Amino acid sequence: MRSSGCSGFAYIVELTDSIEANDQIFEINGIKIVIDKDVLPYISGTQIDYTRGNLSEAFVFNNPNVTASCGCGESFTTTH
């Protein structure tokens, strides 16, 4: 997660080869997910899905903490 856009935050999905001291690791179905502990309150309860359409593929985040998002869908605001 990083600061972005008009609403505040954006999700970052990228591959990593290193684990930092402040990272929390979750393993689901053999997939390791690394998250900075500082952002956990903002994403607690979030469900992540991967969708494929005719012309696009994307991760979809269903975050119960989101209170608003920008019109383009890039950024969001949370209750924290």
N, CA, C and O of each residue as an XYZ file, in Angstrom:
320
protein
N       0.846     -1.160      0.000
C       0.000      0.000      0.000
C       0.895      1.228      0.000
O       1.945      1.240      0.642
N       0.476      2.266     -0.725
C       1.241      3.513     -0.775
C       0.277      4.675     -0.895
O      -0.882      4.490     -1.266
N       0.749      5.872     -0.583
C      -0.054      7.069     -0.802
C      -0.199      7.282     -2.290
O       0.766      7.158     -3.044
N      -1.443      7.612     -2.722
C      -1.661      7.768     -4.157
C      -2.989      8.451     -4.430
O      -3.916      8.380     -3.624
N      -3.068      9.108     -5.565
C      -4.321      9.630     -6.086
C      -5.031     10.612     -5.188
O      -4.454     11.125     -4.229
N      -6.282     10.872     -5.502
C      -7.048     11.879     -4.785
C      -7.680     11.359     -3.496
O      -8.134     12.160     -2.679
N      -7.724     10.047     -3.291
C      -8.368      9.514     -2.098
C      -7.399      9.056     -1.023
O      -7.828      8.842      0.110
N      -6.124      8.897     -1.313
C      -5.172      8.604     -0.256
C      -4.255      7.419     -0.446
O      -3.036      7.587     -0.411
N      -4.795      6.213     -0.649
C      -3.970      5.011     -0.695
C      -4.231      4.197     -1.954
O      -5.296      4.293     -2.565
N      -3.229      3.385     -2.336
C      -3.377      2.447     -3.444
C      -2.680      1.145     -3.070
O      -1.690      1.158     -2.339
N      -3.185      0.036     -3.563
C      -2.570     -1.263     -3.323
C      -1.364     -1.440     -4.235
O      -1.357     -0.966     -5.371
N      -0.338     -2.129     -3.724
C       0.838     -2.457     -4.524
C       0.969     -3.978     -4.526
O       1.011     -4.598     -3.464
N       1.033     -4.567     -5.687
C       1.254     -6.006     -5.822
C       2.512     -6.172     -6.646
O       2.556     -5.791     -7.815
N       3.539     -6.746     -6.031
C       4.800     -6.956     -6.732
C       5.525     -8.158     -6.140
O       5.299     -8.525     -4.987
N       6.382     -8.757     -6.924
C       7.199     -9.866     -6.455
C       8.336     -9.336     -5.591
O       8.839     -8.238     -5.826
N       8.740    -10.115     -4.592
C       9.861     -9.708     -3.759
C      10.746    -10.907     -3.465
O      10.272    -12.039     -3.370
N      12.025    -10.645     -3.324
C      12.982    -11.680     -2.954
C      13.466    -11.502     -1.526
O      14.233    -12.320     -1.018
N      13.017    -10.428     -0.875
C      13.515    -10.159      0.474
C      12.367     -9.884      1.439
O      11.319     -9.358      1.061
N      12.596    -10.253      2.682
C      11.652    -10.010      3.766
C      12.314     -9.018      4.719
O      13.431     -9.240      5.186
N      11.613     -7.926      4.999
C      12.134     -6.913      5.904
C      11.701     -7.218      7.333
O      10.763     -7.986      7.546
N      12.374     -6.624      8.310
C      12.089     -6.869      9.729
C      10.661     -6.503     10.100
O      10.090     -7.117     11.001
N      10.065     -5.515      9.426
C       8.721     -5.052      9.757
C       7.635     -5.730      8.907
O       6.497     -5.262      8.882
N       7.969     -6.807      8.222
C       7.009     -7.499      7.371
C       6.301     -8.629      8.106
O       6.890     -9.301      8.953
N       5.048     -8.826      7.775
C       4.252     -9.955      8.260
C       4.042    -10.879      7.072
O       3.707    -10.418      5.981
N       4.236    -12.178      7.271
C       4.083    -13.148      6.188
C       2.848    -13.992      6.441
O       2.660    -14.534      7.530
N       2.010    -14.095      5.419
C       0.841    -14.969      5.440
C       1.026    -15.984      4.331
O       1.517    -15.635      3.258
N       0.644    -17.235      4.562
C       0.720    -18.235      3.501
C      -0.660    -18.829      3.302
O      -1.265    -19.357      4.234
N      -1.152    -18.738      2.067
C      -2.477    -19.222      1.717
C      -2.346    -20.083      0.469
O      -1.893    -19.609     -0.573
N      -2.740    -21.345      0.573
C      -2.663    -22.274     -0.565
C      -1.271    -22.313     -1.176
O      -1.132    -22.389     -2.397
N      -0.243    -22.261     -0.341
C       1.132    -22.335     -0.810
C       1.692    -21.030     -1.344
O       2.842    -20.985     -1.783
N       0.900    -19.968     -1.314
C       1.348    -18.659     -1.786
C       1.670    -17.788     -0.582
O       0.829    -17.597      0.296
N       2.906    -17.252     -0.540
C       3.303    -16.368      0.547
C       2.962    -14.929      0.183
O       3.287    -14.449     -0.903
N       2.304    -14.257      1.111
C       1.950    -12.852      0.951
C       2.695    -12.075      2.022
O       2.566    -12.368      3.211
N       3.471    -11.087      1.606
C       4.292    -10.292      2.518
C       3.675     -8.899      2.627
O       3.469     -8.218      1.622
N       3.384     -8.484      3.862
C       2.736     -7.186      4.085
C       3.484     -6.447      5.181
O       3.808     -7.026      6.217
N       3.756     -5.177      4.956
C       4.362     -4.327      5.979
C       3.389     -4.223      7.155
O       2.220     -3.891      6.963
N       3.861     -4.502      8.361
C       2.999     -4.498      9.547
C       2.307     -3.163      9.775
O       1.226     -3.124     10.362
N       2.909     -2.068      9.321
C       2.316     -0.740      9.524
C       0.995     -0.557      8.776
O       0.175      0.267      9.179
N       0.772     -1.313      7.691
C      -0.460     -1.144      6.924
C      -1.556     -2.145      7.312
O      -2.674     -2.058      6.804
N      -1.256     -3.077      8.191
C      -2.250     -4.089      8.560
C      -3.573     -3.497      9.056
O      -4.623     -4.022      8.685
N      -3.586     -2.435      9.872
C      -4.880     -1.883     10.301
C      -5.731     -1.366      9.135
O      -6.959     -1.367      9.225
N      -5.102     -0.927      8.054
C      -5.826     -0.398      6.907
C      -6.440     -1.490      6.040
O      -7.408     -1.243      5.320
N      -5.881     -2.697      6.108
C      -6.343     -3.768      5.218
C      -6.917     -4.973      5.957
O      -7.215     -5.996      5.340
N      -7.072     -4.859      7.256
C      -7.615     -5.967      8.048
C      -8.976     -6.401      7.498
O      -9.865     -5.572      7.310
N      -9.133     -7.679      7.247
C     -10.384     -8.222      6.726
C     -10.517     -8.179      5.219
O     -11.551     -8.579      4.683
N      -9.497     -7.703      4.519
C      -9.552     -7.584      3.059
C      -9.518     -8.956      2.391
O      -8.724     -9.820      2.761
N     -10.377     -9.140      1.416
C     -10.368    -10.338      0.582
C      -9.761     -9.963     -0.762
O     -10.078     -8.914     -1.324
N      -8.883    -10.829     -1.277
C      -8.231    -10.580     -2.558
C      -8.661    -11.657     -3.541
O      -8.628    -12.848     -3.228
N      -9.066    -11.230     -4.728
C      -9.444    -12.161     -5.781
C      -8.673    -11.780     -7.045
O      -8.184    -10.658     -7.170
N      -8.573    -12.710     -7.962
C      -7.926    -12.450     -9.242
C      -8.950    -12.718    -10.329
O      -9.515    -13.809    -10.401
N      -9.190    -11.730    -11.173
C     -10.205    -11.892    -12.212
C      -9.583    -11.791    -13.594
O      -8.581    -11.107    -13.800
N     -10.204    -12.491    -14.533
C      -9.798    -12.428    -15.940
C     -11.022    -12.100    -16.766
O     -12.054    -12.764    -16.673
N     -10.890    -11.065    -17.577
C     -11.955    -10.698    -18.494
C     -11.488    -10.916    -19.913
O     -10.444    -11.526    -20.144
N     -12.252    -10.425    -20.856
C     -11.880    -10.578    -22.264
C     -10.583     -9.855    -22.599
O      -9.762    -10.365    -23.361
N     -10.399     -8.664    -22.027
C      -9.242     -7.854    -22.388
C      -8.325     -7.527    -21.220
O      -7.325     -6.831    -21.401
N      -8.643     -8.013    -20.025
C      -7.812     -7.625    -18.880
C      -7.804     -8.698    -17.798
O      -8.680     -9.560    -17.730
N      -6.790     -8.611    -16.966
C      -6.647     -9.448    -15.785
C      -6.247     -8.530    -14.644
O      -5.482     -7.587    -14.850
N      -6.761     -8.794    -13.423
C      -6.443     -7.894    -12.319
C      -6.731     -8.546    -10.976
O      -7.584     -9.426    -10.859
N      -5.999     -8.091     -9.967
C      -6.341     -8.424     -8.603
C      -7.475     -7.492     -8.184
O      -7.466     -6.305     -8.511
N      -8.446     -8.037     -7.461
C      -9.569     -7.249     -6.960
C      -9.534     -7.323     -5.440
O      -9.494     -8.410     -4.863
N      -9.550     -6.159     -4.796
C      -9.485     -6.079     -3.343
C     -10.849     -5.690     -2.802
O     -11.409     -4.666     -3.192
N     -11.388     -6.508     -1.900
C     -12.637     -6.197     -1.215
C     -12.259     -5.848      0.221
O     -12.142     -6.731      1.071
N     -12.069     -4.562      0.484
C     -11.576     -4.083      1.769
C     -12.724     -3.458      2.553
O     -13.247     -2.421      2.146
N     -13.131     -4.070      3.681
C     -14.249     -3.533      4.459
C     -13.931     -2.207      5.146
O     -14.834     -1.561      5.678
N     -12.677     -1.793      5.143
C     -12.280     -0.539      5.791
C     -12.375      0.671      4.868
O     -12.227      1.804      5.327
N     -12.618      0.456      3.581
C     -12.670      1.563      2.620
C     -13.945      2.367      2.839
O     -15.046      1.817      2.879
N     -13.774      3.685      2.981
C     -14.920      4.579      3.164
C     -15.193      5.412      1.917
O     -16.301      5.922      1.747
N     -14.197      5.557      1.042
C     -14.371      6.308     -0.204
C     -13.280      5.901     -1.179
O     -12.221      5.421     -0.777
N     -13.547      6.097     -2.464
C     -12.534      5.832     -3.484
C     -12.653      6.887     -4.573
O     -13.691      7.533     -4.718
N     -11.582      7.054     -5.333
C     -11.600      8.065     -6.392
C     -12.366      7.528     -7.598
O     -12.617      6.328     -7.704
N     -12.724      8.413     -8.485
C     -13.506      8.044     -9.655
C     -12.814      7.076    -10.590
O     -13.472      6.259    -11.236
N     -11.481      7.156    -10.673
C     -10.753      6.268    -11.583
C     -10.496      4.901    -10.952
O     -10.073      3.973    -11.642
N     -10.748      4.768     -9.648
C     -10.567      3.490     -8.971
C      -9.152      3.188     -8.543
O      -8.879      2.081     -8.080
N      -8.224      4.152     -8.686
C      -6.841      3.896     -8.315
C      -6.607      4.005     -6.806
O      -5.829      3.234     -6.244
N      -7.265      4.944     -6.158
C      -6.965      5.165     -4.736
C      -8.224      5.095     -3.884
O      -9.345      5.132     -4.390
N      -8.005      4.991     -2.561
C      -9.100      4.841     -1.619
C      -8.754      5.475     -0.281
O      -7.592      5.766      0.002
N      -9.778      5.684      0.537
C      -9.644      6.192      1.899
C     -10.186      5.122      2.831
O     -11.142      4.423      2.494
N      -9.565      4.991      4.025
C     -10.037      3.995      4.987
C     -10.515      4.657      6.272
O     -10.389      5.868      6.453
N     -11.068      3.835      7.159
C     -11.555      4.311      8.448
C     -10.425      4.576      9.417
O     -10.659      5.165     10.473
N      -9.186      4.158      9.096
C      -8.056      4.329     10.020
C      -7.234      5.541      9.668
O      -6.246      5.834     10.341
